[in-house]
Amino acid sequence: MNPLSKGKFGPYGGQFVPETLMPALAELETAYEAVKNDPKFQAEFQHLLKTYVGRPTPLTYAGRLTAHLGGAKIYLKREDLTHTGAHKINNALGQALLAKRMGKRRIVAETGAGQHGVGSATACALLGLECIVYMGEVDMARQQPNVFRMRLTGTEVRPVSSGSRTLKDAINEAIRDWVTNVRTTHYLLGSVLGPHPYPTMVRDFQSVIGQEARVQILEAEGRLPDLLLACVGGGSNAMGLFYPFLEDKSVDMLGVEAGGSGIETGKHAARFATPPLTPGPSPQWGEGGEGRSLVEARLGVLHGTKSFVLQTPDGQIAETHSISAGLDYPSVGPEHAWLRDQERAGYTYATDAEALAAVKVLSEMEGIIPALESAHAIAEVIKRAPTMSKNSVIIVNLSGRGDKDLDTIMRELGKDNS
Ligand SMILES: *Cc1c(COP(=O)(O)O)cnc(C)c1O
């Protein structure tokens, strides 16, 4: 099989890895295909989602927020109420179970904000697997409590001191470890990224979000929603919500990326918001590169998959920025790029300031403090809901809770009050 044609979403996706990893990917693909339709595996997974993760998570009608915005009815899918406080645990548990099934007792993972590291550490503690998490030194300093959580649950956190000492360097180290120890080790990847079969497998494990939401909204409203909204880092919480609705043509979908300090500043992670880089003077950004964006999205390969990648004008992977570490990644899941090409899903962005304002609004209106990532989706609800009729229905994925972000939120909101 031509590796370039495997796991493609239109022109995106694929398997761009060193030859040494091809057997491991093939083994993973075979194992995943086997458990996908294995009632015993699925029953064990569902049982743990129910009794350990706390699923199904509620679908909460946000009555005061709806009244405040004066338009569409707003429902929140409450991934913030899962054990460990974000949707990442769904995928971590699925892959850890699969690793165990494959006879691999050693897990490597990488983490930026620490949420995926915590999810992996938690799943490994539950299932008795050895867990090593690679984390950039800069991120370790920024996310101390999550480093402690991982260590408390028995995981070894390995500092990464190469490159920018953040997520993409940690991913490189995790892949290096996997190549070296591939016989005993599973690489537990945290979003709908990486080489096939990861984008498909992670989407499937996260689809429980959309499956539940579909049943729950039919029960609450007797009909399907008009709009689904989710933030997009790598894109796993959004794919998890969107996927079970893809065939429902009346349901619109919108992903919200990190607009950071604003697209024009170049300090953002909005892969879909910048025009593609063209050689020579760019009509969008002025003649001779003057006024050119500092980062632009181009089709590229990063960490094993082909998708939109934010790059500098000379083709280096860009340093991205977002107030929310979980959205701060230069590439985006290949299936999102494909859904966008087909106009099945739309993509927009919210800036740091809009996300912070959204944290305040949701906290005051509903008594729910969202993760900064999820607040990007709330920021879009604040813009959209008033433009929609009172009969329309929006489901927003509340991908995580804000506890991990309290320091940042208090510091940033404090600036306004002083
Ligand atoms: C990691 C994270 C995200 C972004 O990851 P996706 O793969 O895009 O879902 C969003 N929200 C929270 C709370 C996260 O921890």
The ligand as an SDF file (V2000), in Angstrom:
LIG
                    3D

 15 15  0  0  0  0  0  0  0  0999 V2000
   -6.2490   20.3410   24.7480 C   0  0  0  0  0  0  0  0  0  0  0  0
   -7.4930   21.1020   24.9060 C   0  0  0  0  0  0  0  0  0  0  0  0
   -8.1580   21.6750   23.7960 C   0  0  0  0  0  0  0  0  0  0  0  0
   -7.6090   21.6280   22.3970 C   0  0  0  0  0  0  0  0  0  0  0  0
   -7.4320   20.3680   21.8540 O   0  0  0  0  0  0  0  0  0  0  0  0
   -8.3620   19.8010   20.7030 P   0  0  0  0  0  0  0  0  0  0  0  0
   -7.6610   18.5990   20.2350 O   0  0  0  0  0  0  0  0  0  0  0  0
   -8.4710   20.8680   19.6540 O   0  0  0  0  0  0  0  0  0  0  0  0
   -9.6720   19.5230   21.3190 O   0  0  0  0  0  0  0  0  0  0  0  0
   -9.3580   22.3030   24.0100 C   0  0  0  0  0  0  0  0  0  0  0  0
   -9.8900   22.4250   25.2480 N   0  0  0  0  0  0  0  0  0  0  0  0
   -9.2760   21.9050   26.3310 C   0  0  0  0  0  0  0  0  0  0  0  0
   -9.9170   22.0750   27.6580 C   0  0  0  0  0  0  0  0  0  0  0  0
   -8.0650   21.2300   26.2040 C   0  0  0  0  0  0  0  0  0  0  0  0
   -7.4600   20.7240   27.2830 O   0  0  0  0  0  0  0  0  0  0  0  0
  1  2  1  0
  2  3  1  0
  2 14  2  0
  3  4  1  0
  3 10  2  0
  4  5  1  0
  5  6  1  0
  6  7  2  0
  6  8  1  0
  6  9  1  0
 10 11  1  0
 11 12  2  0
 12 13  1  0
 12 14  1  0
 14 15  1  0
M  END
$$$$
